[in-house]
Every structure is written in C-alpha cells, then in structure tokens.
Amino acid sequence: MKALTLEQIKTPLVLEERAGLVAAAGELVVRLKAAALNRRDYWITQGMYPGIEPPVVLGSDGAGVVSQLGSGVDSSWLGREVLINPGLDWGDDQAAQSSQFTILGQPRDGTFAAEVAVPATQVHDKPAHLDWREAAALPLAGVTAFRSLFSQGEVRRGETVLITGIGGGVATMALQFAVAAGANVWVTSSSSEKIDRAVGLGAKGGFDYRDEGWAKACAKSAGAPSTIIDSAGGAGYASLVNLAAAGGRIVNYGATAGPPDKLDLFKVFWKQLRLQGSTMGSPQDFVAMLAFVAQHAIAPVIDATFGLSQGQRAIELMESSPQFGKYVLEIE
Ligand SMILES: NC(=O)c1ccc[n+]([C@@H]2O[C@H](COP(=O)([O-])OP(=O)(O)OC[C@H]3O[C@@H](n4cnc5c(N)ncnc54)[C@H](OP(=O)(O)O)[C@@H]3O)[C@@H](O)[C@H]2O)c1
C-alpha cells in the first residue's frame, strides 16, 4: 500500500510502497478515501513536537471503508463507511486525558496512506450529510473546537464569543459550531479576506490582530466576550485578558505564537477570569461533537484538496498559513 512517510525530521515526506496492513486483535483496517492535515503534522515535520520517532506515517484525520477485522471485532463493522477518532487511550476522566494518551499519526502510523489500522473503538459511522473529504476534515479539529467551546468554554445561546486566528482549521470549525449554538461570534485574523469569509459563515465581524488598536475596536463593536477561544498566545494574549468580560473564560488549545509576553494577574483575579486549557477531547466529547454536527448539518470548510503524492506540498503551504479551513488529501 502507498504511504506518505516522514523518514527524518526536516526532510520532505516520502511516498513509499509498504506491505498491506493486517488487523490485530480488537483492531480493524480502514481503506482510506481521504485524510486531512493539522498543524500538528507540520510541527512534527519541523521536529517541534515531543517524542518524534521516524520513520512514521503522519496524519491524524481520515475517513474510509472498513476493509478488515481483527479477532474479537463485531462483524457488522466490515464494509461500513467510517471516520476515525484520532485520540487514543484518553482514559476514564472527563477532566483530562490519561498519561497513556497519544494521537494517531505519531507515534502510531497515521492516515496519510491507503490504509490505517486502529482499535475498533476509534471508528464511528461517517455522518450521512458529509462527503469523504468533509468527513476526513472533521475529527481532530471538530473535537478540539467542540470541547474548547462547550465542555470548557461553556458557551451558551446569546453569549458573545471571540475566536482568534480564524483561518485556522480548528478556529473555522469553532466559528461554525458557535454560530450553530446561537452565540454572537466575533473573530480576529491577519487577513481581511478571511474575516469576510468568516462573516459569510455567520460571524458578526472581525479585527486584524496585527493592528495595534484592534482590541479597543473589538470592545467598542462587540462588547466584552464571555468566552474567548485562542490558539495563539504570544504577545496578543494580554489583549485577550483586557477584553474578556468579568467572570469570563479564555480557552487555549494552542500557543502558535509562543507563551504570553506578560500576564496581568491583577486583571485575572479582579475580573474573576478563568484561563482554561483544552486538548482534543474525550470519547464522550467526540460522540457529542458528531451528534451536534449531524443535528446542525455542519460541513467543515475545505480550503484545498491534494492527491496523496502532493502531501508534502500541503505541508509546505502550512508554513505561511494561507488557508481558510482545512487541507485535505484525496486517497485512491
Ligand atoms: N491542544 C489540541 O488538542 C490542539 C488541537 C489542534 C490544534 N492545536 C494547536 O492549535 C494551533 C492551531 O492549529 P490548527 O490545526 O487549527 O492550525 P492551522 O489550521 O494551521 O491555523 C493556523 C492559524 O493560526 C492563526 N495565527 C497564527 N499566528 C497567530 C497570532 N499571532 N494570533 C492569532 N492567530 C494566529 C492564523 O490565522 P489567520 O490566518 O486568520 O491570521 C493561521 O491561519 C496550533 O498551535 C496547533 O498545534 C492544538
């Protein structure tokens, strides 16, 4: 089978021919139709991720048809159209993942391949309203956005939500989810075109986070957001602490711009803010996310589609983040 493999950190991914997979006990093999990229794949190629063990097939997100069952797996799975929950071994605690938690596509071989093997508990029926590319784009970004917004951010109908860096795959999905939940959503971006596209998806408006006065303009137009969803951190984090409503929450699922330059703890305690971390989601979050997506007929925004052999090109594009939404690999 064909697989796009990271042989060595900071070298291009290699499309290689590998032996077909054999399903182990309790696992199944999915013949993939599509896979999707996440910034994690880019970080791994750059060596900016803990515990990288090449050679490894990257890719956390995928959708396809179950082609093989290991012993002990319910025979009804054979031939089913599925997508894959990439969070492995979360454990029993809803508050946080176990120390065994890993993500598909490092250390375990992932979805940038014709086939992937996963525990049978990781697959779910493909939502009927999604095509293969949309189904592949949903899992990692979807569960991260869902947990950040609802399990951690406690977003409710009518509340004001600010989502930063709206071009990001998770951010775009968080926008779609928050709009579907009836929140008043505002966004930030480095691109006015991306802000326009966000408005097209239901955002009330947006601000360029590179403009010095963006937070003041946001406070004037949007008021104080009760939930802020951020994956950047860095120098801009201080503005989020200033902007958040008293009693509000700032949920971070990433730190693309590094740690905050400064953190005004006086504002944090006086405004009774909750600074909340969030990572992917529990199996329960994943199931709830799938139900929400089906209920609201939400389809992930796909920026561009590549063939498996063009996966390296997609990784390179991620360096400058021109995308709005997800990059997808079609696999045939
Ligand atoms: N903890 C988790 O479970 C989890 C899950 C998924 C992702 N993450 C992390 O979250 C981050 C985003 O992931 P992704 O897959 O959604 O990435 P992505 O699709 O590559 O998104 C990158 C976006 O980040 C935005 N950005 C970059 N610098 C920024 C800044 N200084 N301020 C505000 N926004 C900025 C840009 O938005 P504009 O183009 O609009 O300017 C860019 O399009 C990454 O750090 C990733 O590792 C964590």
The ligand as an SDF file (V2000), in Angstrom:
LIG
                    3D

 48 52  0  0  0  0  0  0  0  0999 V2000
   -4.4880   21.0560   22.0440 N   0  0  0  0  0  0  0  0  0  0  0  0
   -5.0540   20.4750   20.9890 C   0  0  0  0  0  0  0  0  0  0  0  0
   -5.7550   19.4710   21.0980 O   0  0  0  0  0  0  0  0  0  0  0  0
   -4.8660   21.0700   19.6440 C   0  0  0  0  0  0  0  0  0  0  0  0
   -5.6330   20.6150   18.5720 C   0  0  0  0  0  0  0  0  0  0  0  0
   -5.4900   21.2240   17.3310 C   0  0  0  0  0  0  0  0  0  0  0  0
   -4.5830   22.2490   17.1760 C   0  0  0  0  0  0  0  0  0  0  0  0
   -3.8150   22.6320   18.2280 N   0  0  0  0  0  0  0  0  0  0  0  0
   -2.8730   23.7610   18.0960 C   0  0  0  0  0  0  0  0  0  0  0  0
   -3.6630   24.9090   17.7860 O   0  0  0  0  0  0  0  0  0  0  0  0
   -2.9820   25.7170   16.8310 C   0  0  0  0  0  0  0  0  0  0  0  0
   -3.8420   25.8550   15.5760 C   0  0  0  0  0  0  0  0  0  0  0  0
   -3.9870   24.5860   14.9870 O   0  0  0  0  0  0  0  0  0  0  0  0
   -4.7310   24.3820   13.5770 P   0  0  0  0  0  0  0  0  0  0  0  0
   -4.5550   22.9750   13.1620 O   0  0  0  0  0  0  0  0  0  0  0  0
   -6.1140   24.9520   13.6430 O   0  0  0  0  0  0  0  0  0  0  0  0
   -3.7800   25.3150   12.7090 O   0  0  0  0  0  0  0  0  0  0  0  0
   -3.8660   25.9480   11.2950 P   0  0  0  0  0  0  0  0  0  0  0  0
   -5.0790   25.4400   10.5860 O   0  0  0  0  0  0  0  0  0  0  0  0
   -2.5570   25.7730   10.6920 O   0  0  0  0  0  0  0  0  0  0  0  0
   -4.1080   27.5020   11.6660 O   0  0  0  0  0  0  0  0  0  0  0  0
   -3.1370   28.4360   11.7550 C   0  0  0  0  0  0  0  0  0  0  0  0
   -3.8080   29.8130   12.0100 C   0  0  0  0  0  0  0  0  0  0  0  0
   -3.3080   30.3720   13.1880 O   0  0  0  0  0  0  0  0  0  0  0  0
   -3.5600   31.7610   13.1440 C   0  0  0  0  0  0  0  0  0  0  0  0
   -2.4830   32.5210   13.7930 N   0  0  0  0  0  0  0  0  0  0  0  0
   -1.1620   32.4240   13.5490 C   0  0  0  0  0  0  0  0  0  0  0  0
   -0.4960   33.3310   14.3200 N   0  0  0  0  0  0  0  0  0  0  0  0
   -1.4390   33.9830   15.0540 C   0  0  0  0  0  0  0  0  0  0  0  0
   -1.4110   35.0430   16.0120 C   0  0  0  0  0  0  0  0  0  0  0  0
   -0.2620   35.6030   16.3860 N   0  0  0  0  0  0  0  0  0  0  0  0
   -2.5720   35.4610   16.5660 N   0  0  0  0  0  0  0  0  0  0  0  0
   -3.7540   34.9020   16.2000 C   0  0  0  0  0  0  0  0  0  0  0  0
   -3.8440   33.8960   15.2730 N   0  0  0  0  0  0  0  0  0  0  0  0
   -2.7020   33.4650   14.7120 C   0  0  0  0  0  0  0  0  0  0  0  0
   -3.6400   32.1610   11.6600 C   0  0  0  0  0  0  0  0  0  0  0  0
   -4.9270   32.7300   11.4320 O   0  0  0  0  0  0  0  0  0  0  0  0
   -5.1840   33.8210   10.3050 P   0  0  0  0  0  0  0  0  0  0  0  0
   -4.7220   33.1840    9.0270 O   0  0  0  0  0  0  0  0  0  0  0  0
   -6.6520   34.0540   10.3560 O   0  0  0  0  0  0  0  0  0  0  0  0
   -4.3750   35.0450   10.6470 O   0  0  0  0  0  0  0  0  0  0  0  0
   -3.4670   30.8180   10.9460 C   0  0  0  0  0  0  0  0  0  0  0  0
   -4.2960   30.6810    9.7960 O   0  0  0  0  0  0  0  0  0  0  0  0
   -1.6320   25.0550   16.5990 C   0  0  0  0  0  0  0  0  0  0  0  0
   -0.7020   25.6070   17.5090 O   0  0  0  0  0  0  0  0  0  0  0  0
   -1.8980   23.6110   16.9390 C   0  0  0  0  0  0  0  0  0  0  0  0
   -0.7350   22.9170   17.3040 O   0  0  0  0  0  0  0  0  0  0  0  0
   -3.9430   22.0660   19.4480 C   0  0  0  0  0  0  0  0  0  0  0  0
  1  2  1  0
  2  3  2  0
  2  4  1  0
  4  5  1  0
  4 48  2  0
  5  6  2  0
  6  7  1  0
  7  8  2  0
  8  9  1  0
  8 48  1  0
  9 10  1  0
  9 46  1  0
 10 11  1  0
 11 12  1  0
 11 44  1  0
 12 13  1  0
 13 14  1  0
 14 15  2  0
 14 16  1  0
 14 17  1  0
 17 18  1  0
 18 19  2  0
 18 20  1  0
 18 21  1  0
 21 22  1  0
 22 23  1  0
 23 24  1  0
 23 42  1  0
 24 25  1  0
 25 26  1  0
 25 36  1  0
 26 27  1  0
 26 35  1  0
 27 28  2  0
 28 29  1  0
 29 30  1  0
 29 35  2  0
 30 31  1  0
 30 32  2  0
 32 33  1  0
 33 34  2  0
 34 35  1  0
 36 37  1  0
 36 42  1  0
 37 38  1  0
 38 39  2  0
 38 40  1  0
 38 41  1  0
 42 43  1  0
 44 45  1  0
 44 46  1  0
 46 47  1  0
M  CHG  2   8   1  16  -1
M  END
$$$$
